C-alpha cells in the first residue's frame, strides 16, 4: 500500500514537473525562433563580455541561436506530449545544468544586463533568472529520474512524425523571421509606437541619467570622450555609445538620439515633431549592411525628395565607413549617428527601413521586403502605404498556432483511429477465441 501511494505521488509530481518544463521550453524556444537576430545579438553580448567574440566567425552565433531555439521548442513539445522521453529529459537536464551555474555567475558578476532567456518578450533580471532556473533544475532532475512515469499522449509509432514536424516548423519559423522581420515585435519600437511619447517621463519621477560617449582614435590609441571634452579634428571617430550614469525611472524609449553627421547637431526633436512623413534607413553597422537592394533604396530616396519627405540614414559606423558606402552605392541621403544597440533594437535588419509621421512608426520593412515603384505610385497621402499598418498580435499568434496545431491534431486523430481499430481487432479475436 505504501509503495503504491509512493508511486502515485511520484507520478503526479513528475508529470507536473514535465508540464512546467514543457511550457517554459515551448515559450522560450518560440520567442527565440520569432526573433533569431535578437538571439544572435544576445549571444554576441555574452561572447564580448567573456572576451571570446573574436574566437568565432560571425555566422556561428546566429546558427547557434537558431539551433538553441529549435532544441528548446522541440524539447518542450516532446515533454508536453510525453514522447521521446529519454531524449527530452536528457536535453532538459543538460540545458538547466548549463544555464543554472551560468546565470548564477551573471547574477554575481553582472557582465550583461539580462540573460535573454525569453528574448524581449519577458525581460528578467539576472537574479530573477537564477531563481527561475533553480526551480526548473529541480523539475529537470525529477523528470530525468522518473521519466518512465511520464504519461504518453501519442503512441511510439506516431511520435517520429510529430518529432519531424516540430523540427520542420520551428526551423521554418526562424528562417522566415530572419528573412523578413519578426512576426511578433516585443521591442519598444513596434509599429504604432509614438517614439516621442515613449521617451516621456511621468511628472515627479526621477529620470535616469545617460551620457553619450564617443570612441575616437589617434595614432593607434583609442579613447572615450564626452561632449564636454570632445577633442579636435585630428582624432578619428570610431563609434558612439550611450552609458547609464545614474539609475532612475526608465521610459520604454530612452536612447533615441539622432546626431546629424554634417552639422554635429542633435536633430531628434525636430525629426520626431515633424508632422510630415520621414523615411529612416537603419544600418547599425554600415560596413556590414547588405547592399543587394541599394538601387531600390536610392529609388525610395529619390521618391522622398520628389514628394518633399525627409529621409535620413542612421548608423553607428565611423565616417570613413560611411564614405565607403557612399562611394560604393552612390548614396546621396544625409546620415545621422546613433547608438549601435538602439539601432539593432529598432529593426532586425541591416539595413532596414522605417516610415514615421509625427514621431509615430507607421511601417517597417526588412532589406528584402522594401516597397518598390509599383507600390510608391503616388504621394503617401493618397496610398495605403502612408497609413498606419494594422498589427494584431493575437491574430498572428492564432495563425501560427493553426499552422502548428492543426497538423498535430491530424496526427493525434490518426493515432486514435489506429488505436481504436487495434482494440476492435483484439476484441473480435477475443470473442472468436471464446467461441472456439
C-alpha positions as CSV (number, residue, x, y, z in Angstrom):
1,X,0.0,0.0,0.0
2,X,2.8,2.4,0.9
3,X,4.6,1.6,-2.3
4,X,1.5,2.2,-4.3
5,X,1.0,5.6,-2.7
6,X,4.6,6.5,-3.3
7,X,4.3,5.6,-7.0
8,X,1.2,7.8,-7.3
9,X,2.9,10.7,-5.6
10,X,5.9,10.3,-7.9
11,X,3.7,10.1,-11.0
12,X,1.8,13.2,-10.1
13,X,5.0,15.1,-9.2
14,X,6.9,14.1,-12.3
15,X,4.0,14.9,-14.7
16,X,3.6,18.3,-13.0
17,X,7.3,19.0,-13.5
18,X,7.1,17.7,-17.1
19,X,4.3,20.2,-17.9
20,X,6.1,23.1,-16.2
21,X,9.3,22.4,-18.1
22,X,7.4,21.8,-21.4
23,X,5.6,25.1,-21.1
24,X,8.7,27.1,-20.3
25,X,10.8,25.5,-23.1
26,X,8.0,25.9,-25.7
27,X,7.6,29.6,-24.8
28,X,11.4,30.2,-24.6
29,X,12.1,28.4,-27.9
30,X,9.2,30.1,-29.7
31,X,10.2,33.7,-28.7
32,X,13.8,33.0,-29.8
33,X,12.6,31.5,-33.1
34,X,10.4,34.5,-33.8
35,X,13.4,36.8,-33.3
36,X,16.6,34.9,-34.4
37,X,18.6,38.1,-34.7
38,X,17.7,39.1,-31.2
39,X,19.2,35.7,-30.0
40,X,22.3,36.4,-32.2
41,X,22.8,39.8,-30.6
42,X,22.4,38.4,-27.1
43,X,25.0,35.6,-27.8
44,X,27.3,38.3,-29.1
45,X,26.9,40.2,-25.9
46,X,27.9,37.0,-23.9
47,X,30.9,36.4,-26.1
48,X,32.0,40.1,-25.8
49,X,31.6,40.0,-22.0
50,X,33.7,36.9,-21.8
51,X,36.3,38.2,-24.2
52,X,35.5,35.5,-26.8
53,X,33.9,37.5,-29.6
54,X,36.9,37.1,-31.9
55,X,37.1,33.4,-31.4
56,X,34.2,32.5,-33.7
57,X,33.1,33.5,-37.2
58,X,30.2,36.0,-37.3
59,X,27.7,33.4,-38.6
60,X,28.3,30.9,-35.8
61,X,26.4,32.8,-33.0
62,X,23.4,33.2,-35.4
63,X,23.5,29.5,-36.3
64,X,23.8,28.6,-32.6
65,X,20.8,30.9,-31.7
66,X,18.6,29.2,-34.3
67,X,19.6,25.7,-33.2
68,X,19.1,26.6,-29.5
69,X,15.5,27.8,-30.2
70,X,14.8,24.6,-32.1
71,X,16.2,22.4,-29.3
72,X,14.2,24.3,-26.6
73,X,11.0,24.3,-28.6
74,X,11.3,20.6,-29.6
75,X,12.2,19.5,-26.0
76,X,9.2,21.4,-24.7
77,X,6.8,19.8,-27.2
78,X,8.3,16.3,-26.5
79,X,7.8,16.8,-22.8
80,X,4.3,18.2,-23.1
81,X,3.2,15.2,-25.3
82,X,5.2,12.6,-23.4
83,X,7.2,11.4,-26.4
84,X,11.0,10.9,-26.8
85,X,11.1,10.6,-23.0
86,X,14.8,9.8,-22.8
87,X,15.9,12.4,-25.3
88,X,13.6,15.2,-23.9
89,X,14.5,14.6,-20.2
90,X,18.2,14.5,-21.1
91,X,18.0,17.7,-23.1
92,X,16.1,19.4,-20.3
93,X,18.7,18.3,-17.7
94,X,21.6,19.4,-19.9
95,X,20.1,22.8,-20.6
96,X,19.3,23.5,-17.0
97,X,22.6,22.0,-15.8
98,X,24.5,24.5,-18.0
99,X,22.2,27.5,-17.6
100,X,21.8,27.5,-13.8
101,X,25.5,28.0,-12.9
102,X,25.9,30.4,-15.8
103,X,23.0,32.6,-14.5
104,X,24.5,32.4,-11.0
105,X,27.7,33.9,-12.4
106,X,25.7,36.5,-14.4
107,X,23.8,37.5,-11.2
108,X,27.1,37.8,-9.2
109,X,29.3,39.5,-11.8
110,X,26.6,41.2,-13.9
111,X,28.6,41.2,-17.2
112,X,25.3,41.6,-19.2
113,X,22.1,43.3,-18.1
114,X,19.8,40.2,-18.6
115,X,20.3,36.7,-19.8
116,X,17.8,37.0,-22.7
117,X,16.2,33.6,-21.9
118,X,12.8,34.8,-23.0
119,X,14.1,37.4,-25.6
120,X,12.4,40.7,-25.4
121,X,9.0,39.1,-24.7
122,X,9.7,38.9,-20.9
123,X,12.8,40.5,-19.5
124,X,14.0,39.2,-16.2
125,X,16.9,40.5,-14.0
126,X,19.8,38.1,-13.6
127,X,18.8,37.2,-10.0
128,X,15.2,36.6,-11.1
129,X,16.5,34.3,-13.9
130,X,18.7,32.4,-11.4
131,X,15.7,31.8,-9.1
132,X,13.7,30.6,-12.1
133,X,16.4,28.3,-13.2
134,X,16.7,26.7,-9.7
135,X,13.1,25.7,-9.8
136,X,13.5,24.4,-13.4
137,X,16.6,22.5,-12.5
138,X,14.7,20.6,-9.7
139,X,12.0,19.9,-12.2
140,X,14.5,18.6,-14.8
141,X,16.2,16.3,-12.3
142,X,12.8,14.9,-11.3
143,X,11.8,14.3,-14.9
144,X,15.1,12.7,-15.7
145,X,15.0,10.4,-12.7
146,X,11.4,9.3,-13.1
147,X,10.9,9.6,-16.9
148,X,9.2,6.2,-17.0
149,X,6.3,7.7,-15.1
150,X,5.6,10.3,-17.7
151,X,2.1,9.8,-19.3
152,X,2.3,9.4,-23.0
153,X,-0.3,11.2,-25.3
154,X,0.9,9.7,-28.6
155,X,1.9,6.2,-29.4
156,X,5.5,5.3,-30.1
157,X,4.8,4.5,-33.7
158,X,3.5,8.0,-34.4
159,X,6.0,10.1,-32.4
160,X,8.5,10.2,-35.2
161,X,6.0,12.1,-37.3
162,X,5.4,14.7,-34.6
163,X,9.1,15.0,-33.9
164,X,9.9,15.7,-37.6
165,X,7.1,18.2,-38.0
166,X,8.1,20.0,-34.8
167,X,11.7,20.5,-36.0
168,X,10.5,21.5,-39.5
169,X,8.0,24.0,-38.1
170,X,10.5,25.7,-35.7
171,X,13.3,26.0,-38.3
172,X,10.8,27.3,-40.9
173,X,9.6,29.9,-38.5
174,X,13.2,31.0,-37.6
175,X,14.3,31.4,-41.2
176,X,11.1,33.2,-42.2
177,X,11.5,35.8,-39.5
178,X,15.2,36.0,-40.4
179,X,14.4,36.8,-44.0
180,X,11.5,39.1,-43.2
181,X,11.0,40.7,-39.8
182,X,9.9,39.1,-36.5
183,X,6.2,38.3,-36.8
184,X,5.8,39.4,-33.2
185,X,7.6,42.5,-32.1
186,X,8.2,42.7,-28.4
187,X,10.5,45.7,-28.5
188,X,9.6,49.3,-27.7
189,X,9.8,50.3,-31.4
190,X,6.9,48.3,-32.7
191,X,4.6,49.6,-35.4
192,X,2.2,52.2,-34.0
193,X,4.6,53.4,-31.3
194,X,4.8,57.2,-30.7
195,X,8.6,57.5,-30.2
196,X,8.4,60.9,-28.6
197,X,5.6,59.7,-26.1
198,X,7.7,56.7,-25.3
199,X,10.6,58.9,-24.2
200,X,8.4,61.0,-21.8
201,X,8.9,60.7,-18.0
202,X,5.9,60.9,-15.7
203,X,5.6,64.0,-13.6
204,X,7.6,63.6,-10.3
205,X,9.6,60.6,-11.5
206,X,13.3,60.8,-11.2
207,X,14.8,60.3,-14.7
208,X,17.8,58.1,-15.3
209,X,20.9,60.0,-16.3
210,X,22.5,58.9,-19.6
211,X,25.7,60.1,-21.2
212,X,26.7,59.9,-24.8
213,X,30.3,58.7,-25.2
214,X,32.3,58.9,-28.3
215,X,35.1,56.4,-29.1
216,X,37.9,58.1,-31.1
217,X,41.3,57.0,-32.3
218,X,44.6,58.8,-32.9
219,X,47.9,57.3,-33.7
220,X,46.6,53.8,-32.9
221,X,45.2,54.9,-29.4
222,X,41.5,54.6,-28.8
223,X,39.9,56.7,-26.1
224,X,36.3,57.6,-24.9
225,X,35.2,61.3,-24.9
226,X,32.0,63.1,-23.9
227,X,30.5,66.2,-25.4
228,X,32.3,68.2,-22.7
229,X,35.8,67.1,-23.6
230,X,35.3,66.3,-27.3
231,X,38.8,66.6,-28.9
232,X,39.9,68.4,-32.1
233,X,39.6,67.0,-35.7
234,X,42.9,65.2,-35.5
235,X,41.0,62.4,-33.7
236,X,39.2,59.8,-35.9
237,X,35.6,58.9,-34.9
238,X,35.0,55.2,-34.4
239,X,31.6,54.8,-32.7
240,X,29.2,56.3,-30.2
241,X,27.8,54.7,-27.0
242,X,25.0,55.6,-24.6
243,X,26.0,54.9,-21.0
244,X,23.8,54.8,-17.9
245,X,25.3,57.1,-15.2
246,X,22.5,57.2,-12.7
247,X,19.5,54.8,-12.4
248,X,16.1,56.3,-12.2
249,X,12.7,55.9,-14.0
250,X,13.5,54.4,-17.3
251,X,10.9,55.1,-20.1
252,X,10.4,52.4,-22.7
253,X,12.4,54.5,-25.2
254,X,15.4,56.2,-23.5
255,X,18.3,56.2,-26.0
256,X,16.8,57.5,-29.3
257,X,19.1,60.4,-30.3
258,X,19.9,61.5,-33.8
259,X,23.2,63.4,-34.4
260,X,23.4,64.9,-37.8
261,X,26.8,63.9,-39.3
262,X,27.2,67.1,-41.4
263,X,26.4,69.6,-38.7
264,X,27.0,67.7,-35.5
265,X,23.6,68.8,-34.2
266,X,21.1,66.7,-32.3
267,X,18.0,66.7,-34.6
268,X,16.0,64.2,-32.6
269,X,13.2,66.7,-31.6
270,X,12.8,68.3,-35.0
271,X,12.5,64.9,-36.7
272,X,10.0,63.5,-34.2
273,X,8.0,66.7,-34.2
274,X,7.7,66.8,-38.0
275,X,4.1,66.4,-39.0
276,X,5.1,65.2,-42.4
277,X,6.4,61.8,-43.5
278,X,10.0,60.8,-42.7
279,X,11.9,57.7,-44.0
280,X,14.6,56.3,-41.7
281,X,17.1,53.9,-43.2
282,X,18.6,51.9,-40.3
283,X,22.0,50.3,-40.8
284,X,23.5,49.7,-37.4
285,X,26.9,48.9,-39.0
286,X,27.0,50.3,-42.5
287,X,30.2,48.3,-43.3
288,X,28.2,45.0,-42.7
289,X,25.0,46.2,-44.4
290,X,23.6,44.2,-47.3
291,X,23.9,46.3,-50.5
292,X,22.0,43.9,-52.8
293,X,18.9,46.2,-52.8
294,X,20.7,49.5,-52.8
295,X,19.2,50.6,-56.2
296,X,15.7,50.3,-54.6
297,X,16.9,52.3,-51.5
298,X,18.2,55.0,-53.8
299,X,14.8,55.0,-55.7
300,X,12.9,55.4,-52.4
301,X,15.2,58.4,-51.5
302,X,14.5,59.9,-55.0
303,X,10.8,59.4,-54.3
304,X,11.1,61.1,-50.9
305,X,12.9,64.1,-52.5
306,X,10.3,64.3,-55.3
307,X,7.4,64.5,-52.8
308,X,9.1,66.6,-50.2
309,X,9.5,63.9,-47.5
310,X,12.5,63.8,-45.1
311,X,15.0,60.9,-45.5
312,X,17.8,60.0,-43.1
313,X,20.2,57.1,-42.8
314,X,21.1,56.2,-39.3
315,X,24.2,54.2,-38.3
316,X,26.8,53.8,-35.6
317,X,29.6,53.4,-38.0
318,X,32.6,55.9,-38.3
319,X,32.7,58.5,-41.1
320,X,35.2,56.6,-43.2
321,X,32.9,53.6,-43.5
322,X,30.0,55.9,-44.4
323,X,32.1,57.5,-47.2
324,X,33.0,54.0,-48.5
325,X,29.3,53.2,-48.5
326,X,28.5,56.4,-50.4
327,X,31.3,55.6,-53.0
328,X,30.1,52.0,-53.4
329,X,26.3,52.7,-53.6
330,X,26.1,56.3,-54.9
331,X,24.0,57.2,-51.8
332,X,23.1,60.9,-51.6
333,X,20.9,60.8,-48.5
334,X,22.1,62.5,-45.2
335,X,23.5,60.4,-42.4
336,X,22.9,60.6,-38.7
337,X,24.7,58.7,-36.0
338,X,23.0,56.8,-33.2
339,X,23.9,54.2,-30.5
340,X,24.5,50.7,-32.1
341,X,22.3,48.9,-29.6
342,X,19.4,51.3,-30.2
343,X,19.6,50.7,-33.9
344,X,19.6,47.0,-33.6
345,X,16.6,47.3,-31.3
346,X,14.6,49.5,-33.7
347,X,14.6,46.9,-36.5
348,X,16.0,43.4,-37.0
349,X,17.5,44.1,-40.5
350,X,20.7,45.6,-41.7
351,X,19.7,47.7,-43.5
352,X,16.0,48.2,-42.7
353,X,13.5,51.0,-43.4
354,X,11.0,52.8,-41.2
355,X,8.3,55.2,-42.1
356,X,7.3,57.6,-39.4
357,X,5.0,60.6,-39.2
358,X,4.8,63.0,-36.2
359,X,7.1,60.6,-34.4
360,X,4.8,57.6,-34.8
361,X,6.1,54.5,-36.6
362,X,3.7,53.7,-39.5
363,X,5.5,50.8,-41.0
364,X,8.7,48.8,-41.1
365,X,10.4,46.9,-43.9
366,X,13.4,44.5,-44.0
367,X,16.0,44.8,-46.7
368,X,14.4,42.1,-48.7
369,X,10.9,43.5,-48.5
370,X,11.2,47.1,-49.4
371,X,8.4,49.0,-51.2
372,X,9.1,49.4,-55.0
373,X,7.8,51.8,-57.7
374,X,4.6,49.7,-58.2
375,X,3.7,50.5,-54.5
376,X,5.0,54.0,-54.4
377,X,3.0,55.1,-57.4
378,X,1.6,58.3,-55.8
379,X,2.2,60.5,-52.8
380,X,1.9,58.8,-49.4
381,X,-1.2,60.8,-48.6
382,X,-3.0,59.1,-51.4
383,X,-1.9,55.4,-51.0
384,X,-2.3,52.7,-48.4
385,X,1.4,52.8,-47.6
386,X,1.0,56.2,-46.0
387,X,-1.4,54.9,-43.4
388,X,-0.6,53.2,-40.1
389,X,-0.1,49.5,-40.8
390,X,-2.6,47.5,-38.7
391,X,-0.9,44.9,-36.5
392,X,-2.9,42.3,-34.5
393,X,-0.6,40.1,-32.4
394,X,-3.4,37.8,-31.2
395,X,-4.4,37.1,-34.8
396,X,-0.7,36.4,-35.7
397,X,-0.4,34.0,-32.7
398,X,-3.7,32.4,-33.8
399,X,-2.3,31.8,-37.4
400,X,0.9,30.4,-36.0
401,X,-0.9,28.1,-33.7
402,X,-3.2,26.9,-36.5
403,X,-0.2,26.1,-38.7
404,X,1.3,24.0,-35.9
405,X,-1.7,22.6,-34.0
406,X,-3.9,21.5,-37.0
407,X,-1.3,19.1,-38.4
408,X,-0.5,17.9,-34.9
409,X,-4.2,17.3,-34.2
410,X,-4.5,15.4,-37.5
411,X,-1.6,13.1,-36.4
412,X,-3.2,12.6,-33.0
413,X,-6.6,11.9,-34.7
414,X,-5.0,9.2,-36.9
415,X,-3.3,7.8,-33.9
416,X,-6.6,7.5,-32.0
417,X,-8.2,5.8,-35.0
418,X,-5.4,3.3,-35.3
419,X,-5.6,2.5,-31.6
420,X,-9.4,2.1,-31.8
421,X,-9.0,-0.2,-34.8
422,X,-6.5,-2.3,-32.9
423,X,-8.8,-2.6,-29.9
424,X,-11.7,-3.7,-32.2
425,X,-9.5,-6.4,-33.7
426,X,-8.4,-7.6,-30.3
427,X,-12.0,-7.6,-29.1
428,X,-13.0,-9.6,-32.2
429,X,-10.2,-12.0,-31.7
430,X,-11.1,-12.5,-28.0
431,X,-14.8,-13.2,-28.9
432,X,-13.7,-15.7,-31.5
433,X,-11.4,-17.5,-29.1
434,X,-14.2,-17.7,-26.6
435,X,-16.5,-19.3,-29.1
436,X,-13.8,-21.8,-30.1
